[in-house]
Amino acid sequence: MEESQYDQATIEVNGTEVWRNPASGHLQDTSWTLQTVDISAIADNNPNVVVTFRLVSDSGLQFGGWNIDDRSEEHTSELQSH
């Protein structure tokens, strides 16, 4: 995907942007890569979480868009000592 001045790829959680493709430099993965996005600031203690993957593209260069597979969410918590 092109840099974000041309193509805007975002991940939003409950309408808040938590990730955006870089402003400079194209993203061109040649294999599957693991990506981690921390959404805890928005999702913690929220029973209604909506994750949105958005891609807005221009008519310039044509690269691949999103390739999402095996999405997962993990809950982590800190242990409290008494």
Secondary structure, DSSP 8 states (H G I E B T S, - for coil): ---TTT-EEEEEETTEEEEE--SSS----SS--------HHHHTT-S---EEEEEE--SSS--------S------------
